[in-house]
Structures are given as structure tokens and as C-alpha cells.
Amino acid sequence: MRFDASEILARLNGGLIVSCQAYPGEAMRDPRTMVQIAHAAIVGGAAAIRLQGIADIRAAEALPVPVVGLWKDGDSDVFITPTLAHARAVADAGADIVALDGTRRSRPDGLTLTETIARLRETHDVLVMADCGSLDDAIAAENAGADILGTTLSGYSGERPKTAGPDLELIAQLSEHCHRPIVAEGRIHTPAAAAAAKDAGANSVCVGTAITHPSTITSWFVRALEEER
Ligand SMILES: CC(=O)N[C@H](C=O)[C@@H](O)[C@H](O)[C@H](O)COP(=O)(O)O
């Protein structure tokens, strides 16, 4: 961890986290490319960067903002930093915040979220962001010791509908019932949607696709043109 915990939380509060991820087989799936995009996002004002994979997190060593690290792996439904070993590897790679699956689903290594966070803390001084899919997840994650609650898995874990934009209802629920900082994440595609997520109660907003995934952004424009035909 390159920043202390209170500084990280202060930087995140009110700020934009930009998620820089390319997917298996894509041309941009290269740590150097992801870090270059991260630098560009920081120039634009990103308060923190979210990166996937050990190589990308290692390559981000010189970024001047906190790094939220995760490792998507395995074929289980629980695939965002699914085990304690993955969480330790993300922390070892230099992440300031370890993002992990924060749902109530069973984890591939058989540990509970509480055990995972407690054992991670025995070996690493990092903040933990729980990627949740519902209010019940977030309450459980907070009780399990998570420092930050994300709405990342809303629409992907079976508990919430996949809304077209951010799940504003869930953000508002977390804001009402939880006590840890909330990161609104998932399907935030416009500046107006980011502002709406903040208005709904998010402390920070994380945007991925709409800033850093050109193939998807291109497809939005192509589809709009096709609809005009
Ligand atoms: C569900 C899942 O696997 N979410 C991932 C988590 O890291 C990423 O694929 C998303 O891009 C990220 O959450 C940002 O969301 P959006 O790209 O919608 O702005």
C-alpha cells in the first residue's frame, strides 16, 4: 500500500475512479496499454484507478493515485478476486485497495468473506472493497470488515435486475443502511449518470466501459446509426 488508509479514503471521497480493463483476447489486453490509459484518465482528473490482473497492478507502481486492484479468475460464479490467495496476490502486486467478490455466495476456497478479510489483514496492510450485488451483500460485507462497499455486481449476481444505467435504487439503499463509503459502479455511461449516482448517495463513482473500452463505445455509435437507417 503506497498511501495511508485515511489519505486513500479522503482522495476517493467525491472522486471518480476509472476502471481500465481489457478482456481476454482483446488487442488492448496488455499491462503497458492499461497503464497508459490510466495515465490519460489521471490527466482528466481521475482520483483513483481500478486495474485487473497481477501484471497490470504491478505495472501501475508509478501511478500517482491509489490503485484498486482485482484479479478476475476461474470459472466459478465468484470470479472477482475469488479466494484469499488471489486477494494476497493482488495486495503483493501493490494494490492500495483490494477489490473482491463481496456477495454472500460461497467462495471457491471455502472461506467466508469474514475469514477472507481477517486472514488478508493478518498478512497485508490494505483496504478492502467488497463488490456487492445487493443491499444484503453490502450489510454482510460491512459486518465482515470491508472498508468500502461497491455496487459492482448489481445485475450480475442474480439478486438485482440489470438496469440500463447505474442501479440508483441500490445506491440509495446502501446510503441509507450502510456506514462505510459507497462506490457506485456498473453501467455508468454518461456524466449525468455519474452525477445521479452521487446524488443517490455514492461517495465515489467508478466508470469503466464508457471511458476505457473503445470497442463497446464504438458499438454504441454504430447501433445509433443503424437505428437511423
Ligand atoms: C461485473 C464485472 O465483472 N465488473 C467488472 C469489475 O471490475 C468490470 O468488468 C467492469 O468494467 C467495472 O465494474 C466497471 O463497470 P462498467 O464497465 O459498467 O463501467
The ligand as an ORCA input file, in Angstrom:
! r2SCAN-3c Opt
* xyz 0 1
  C     -19.441     -7.247    -13.411
  C     -17.957     -7.116    -13.646
  O     -17.311     -8.074    -13.963
  N     -17.441     -5.879    -13.466
  C     -16.044     -5.643    -13.666
  C     -15.378     -5.335    -12.436
  O     -14.261     -4.998    -12.285
  C     -15.694     -4.799    -14.869
  O     -15.850     -5.630    -15.995
  C     -16.491     -3.503    -15.107
  O     -15.997     -2.920    -16.280
  C     -16.363     -2.491    -13.982
  O     -17.086     -2.929    -12.874
  C     -16.877     -1.087    -14.341
  O     -18.182     -1.163    -14.778
  P     -18.633     -0.534    -16.181
  O     -17.687     -1.105    -17.198
  O     -20.051     -0.990    -16.392
  O     -18.483      0.963    -16.055
*
